[in-house]
Amino acid sequence: NLGENIAAGDVTNVLVKEGDVISANQAVVEVETGKATVEIPCPHAGKVVKVHVKNGQSVPVGGVIVNVIVAVDRTPAEFATV
């Protein structure tokens, strides 16, 4: 959610790449709206398998940013060996 009455934002910086291991709530992109630049976190820990956005791209609220493999029985450090 980027704020009231905001339907989309422009990606200004992709903070992860495919293969990165991320923690829960780690920022994955920075998005600029007409009012502010905000970091968008991923709610899950895991391994990034696909990044769907690039710098300069407009992304709608609710749009797919990244796909992450999540394993309940692993710590973030263990994803590096998957």
C-alpha positions as CSV (number, residue, x, y, z in Angstrom):
1,N,0.0,0.0,0.0
2,L,1.6,3.3,-1.1
3,G,-1.0,5.6,0.4
4,E,-4.5,6.8,-0.1
5,N,-5.5,7.4,-3.7
6,I,-2.2,6.1,-5.1
7,A,-2.6,3.4,-7.7
8,A,1.0,2.9,-8.8
9,G,4.6,4.0,-8.2
10,D,7.8,4.1,-10.2
11,V,10.7,1.8,-9.3
12,T,13.7,3.9,-8.6
13,N,16.0,1.2,-7.2
14,V,15.9,-2.6,-7.2
15,L,17.6,-3.7,-4.0
16,V,17.9,-7.5,-4.6
17,K,18.8,-9.8,-7.5
18,E,17.9,-13.3,-8.3
19,G,19.7,-15.7,-6.0
20,D,19.9,-13.3,-3.1
21,V,18.8,-14.7,0.3
22,I,16.6,-12.2,2.2
23,S,15.2,-11.8,5.7
24,A,11.6,-11.3,6.5
25,N,10.6,-7.6,6.0
26,Q,13.8,-6.8,4.1
27,A,13.3,-4.0,1.5
28,V,13.4,-5.3,-2.0
29,V,12.7,-2.2,-4.1
30,E,12.4,1.6,-3.7
31,V,9.3,3.1,-5.3
32,E,8.6,6.8,-5.9
33,T,5.1,8.2,-5.9
34,G,4.1,11.8,-6.5
35,K,4.5,12.4,-2.7
36,A,7.5,10.3,-1.5
37,T,10.0,7.6,-2.1
38,V,9.4,4.4,0.0
39,E,11.1,1.1,0.4
40,I,8.9,-1.9,-0.2
41,P,9.7,-4.9,2.0
42,C,9.1,-8.6,1.4
43,P,7.1,-10.1,4.3
44,H,8.9,-13.5,3.9
45,A,12.4,-14.7,4.4
46,G,13.8,-16.9,1.6
47,K,15.7,-17.0,-1.7
48,V,14.8,-14.6,-4.5
49,V,14.1,-16.7,-7.6
50,K,12.7,-14.0,-9.9
51,V,12.7,-10.2,-10.0
52,H,9.8,-8.9,-12.1
53,V,10.6,-5.2,-12.1
54,K,13.4,-2.9,-13.2
55,N,14.4,0.7,-12.6
56,G,12.1,3.2,-14.2
57,Q,9.2,0.7,-14.4
58,S,5.7,1.7,-13.1
59,V,4.2,-0.9,-10.8
60,P,0.6,-0.9,-9.8
61,V,-0.4,-1.4,-6.1
62,G,-0.6,-5.1,-5.6
63,G,1.6,-5.9,-8.6
64,V,4.2,-8.7,-8.4
65,I,7.7,-7.5,-7.6
66,V,9.7,-10.6,-6.8
67,N,9.1,-14.4,-6.3
68,V,10.7,-15.9,-3.2
69,I,11.2,-19.6,-2.3
70,V,10.2,-19.8,1.4
71,A,11.0,-22.9,3.5
72,V,9.5,-23.0,7.0
73,D,12.2,-25.3,8.4
74,R,15.2,-23.2,7.3
75,T,17.0,-20.2,8.6
76,P,18.0,-17.5,6.0
77,A,21.6,-18.6,6.2
78,E,20.6,-22.1,5.1
79,F,19.1,-20.9,1.9
80,A,22.5,-20.1,0.5
81,T,23.1,-23.9,0.3
82,V,19.8,-24.8,-1.4
